[in-house]
Amino acid sequence: MVAAFARYNAEYRAITRRAPERFENRDWSGVQADVVERLDLYSSIVNQTASELRQRLDARAMDTALWAAIKASYAGQIAGLTDPEFLKTFFSSITRRLFDTVGVDPAIEFFALDLDPLRGIDTQVGTNRYANRGSIELLFEELLSAFRFRTPWRDFEGSVSHVATDVKLHLKGIGRSRGLQQVEVIRTVFYQMSRAYVVGRIWGDGWMLPLAIAFRNTPRGVLVDAVMLRESDVSILFSFTRSYFHVDLERVGEAVMFLRSILPSKPISELFTVLGRAKQGKTERYREIFRHLDETADRFIRAPGERGMVMACFTLENFDVIFKVIRDTFPAVKSIRREEVMAKYDMVFKHDRAGRLVDAQEFKRITLPRHRFDPDMLAELTGECALNVNVEGDDVIVGHCYIERRMIPLNLYLRGATPEEAELAVIEYGQAIRDLAYTNIFAGDLLLKNFGVTRHNRVIFYDYDELCRITDCRFRDLPQATTDEDEMRAETWFYVADNDVFPETFLNFLGFEGRLREVFLDKHGEILQASWWRALQERLQGGDVVEVLPYHPHRVRVASSA
């Protein structure tokens, strides 16, 4: 198992190390293939190792006494290795696969609540420091010179000026125009889809600001595309709604500690996840949930918003996650099977989420305290999700669920928003539909209740049961009635196939009235036209990669597959 994890880590880093070459060659299709390959790697290695262990141990494969001894030996072997908590999580993944463990069995797995991935870290991630010797331009010229790519610069002096100017303007705006002393950045470049990022912090006398510099590789060379200096902007870059970074780190925990210094509001679980260590991120989220249970008397209650027809959703009071459990049966209007719902969540996990799809973590066989459940919520779970949820003594066993960051449902947000907030949310909603479409995703069910608002006031889609690819749809103009009889019919009088979409009808069921309707039509009226969708469909089918960036709101870059 120690050797198997070493193999996993080596293959993981080998995939990650392709990122610079992909960026330099503008190989965006290769980037997308690497994303999927790396995401599949963990489960593949765990399955291979579990299968090999079954064969080697034969009749003793399910001997818990033997596994207790194996665990003790394993703990000794990994004590001095890099990121030992990762190896403990790996061990537990294998034993849970072998024993189909319900809850936690500390005899044959490492207890997740004891796995602190930051424990014992007394070293720091490798960084470069640049002192301000009287010229911010010279400081950033030195910094950018250290991050030259094999692709030539398009305009090096222009990029230096871009960074220096943005930093000066920001510091002036917050009253720190003369206080910059030094800049510190992580030596390793962060890659995400078609962009590369240098991440660090700016120091002054008694203050510190985050820093992220985005690089774009154009057909004419590399240039600086954006400079992020606000915590909210850098937080969006490291968001749970975006694809994971490809960044080759020797010790991931060191990088997490650095990032926490510039993003103190970001949960540790999300930092591990966005750095590509999704399994460790899941383990840390499990710890966060149970730590909250230990420290509070909060209950599991029904999640705010309308009841879902496919998912039963509950949350933990005063904790920002939501649990989603697939119902046993769906209403007739939902022509989808359980397996199809799970396939859509898997598709989202591997897809470019582009800042508009929430990252849903899949959990199996978790045990929650029965007395912490609201009675009505527990009755709903055991009555309508009996295939997934059952009660054993003092425990509620959830066989399968998805855990996501909790957001305010858009329909509820609009009810309590000021007129200005509501208008901005409607604009964000339309932009979310566009951004999803740019990445070949059609939300399917556009009702406001299926979208949420984050703490940064971004609108995110989180209901995946009707989600599909743009290229799998047929966008049609609404046929015009040719007779009075057809005009008066309540039901559809023309044939509609399963993949037919009529954009002209979108506005009919969104509930926008008055000023909000005007705002939506003014900013996003074209998405109510089938021709807009067909034109985008042609571009996607032709191989265009349309990326939605985590900076400069509503700005989209297009990179041709050629």
Buried (B, 14 or more C-beta within 10 A) or exposed (E): BBEBBEBBBEBBEEBBEBBBEBBBEBBBEBBBBBBEBBBEBBEEBBEEBBEEBEEEBEEEBEEEEEBEEBBEEBBEEBEEEBBBBBBBBBBBBBBBBBBEBBEBBEEBBBEBBEBEBBEEBEEEBBBBEBEBEEEBBBBBBBBBEEBEBEBEBBBBEEBBBBBBBBBBEBBEEEEBEEBBEBBBBBEBBBBBBBBBBBBBBBBBEEBEBBBBBBBBBEEEBBBBBBBBBEBEBBBBBBBBBBBBBBBBBEBBBBBBBBBBEBBEEBBBBBBBBBBBBBBBBBBBBBBBBBEBBEEEEBBBBBBEBBEBBBBBBBBBEEBBBBBBBBBBEBEEEBEBEBEEBBEBBBBBBBBBBBBBBBBBBEBEBBBBEBEBBBEEBBEBBBEBBEBBBBEEEEBBBBBBBBBBBBBBBBBBBBEEBEEEBBBBBBBBBBBBBBBBBBBBBBBBBBBBBBBBBBEEBBBBBBBBBBBBBBEEBBBBEEEEEEEEEEEEEEEEBEEEEEEEBBBEEBBEEBEBEEEBBEBBBEBBEBBBBBEBBBEBBEBBEEEBBBBBBBBEEEEBBEBEEE
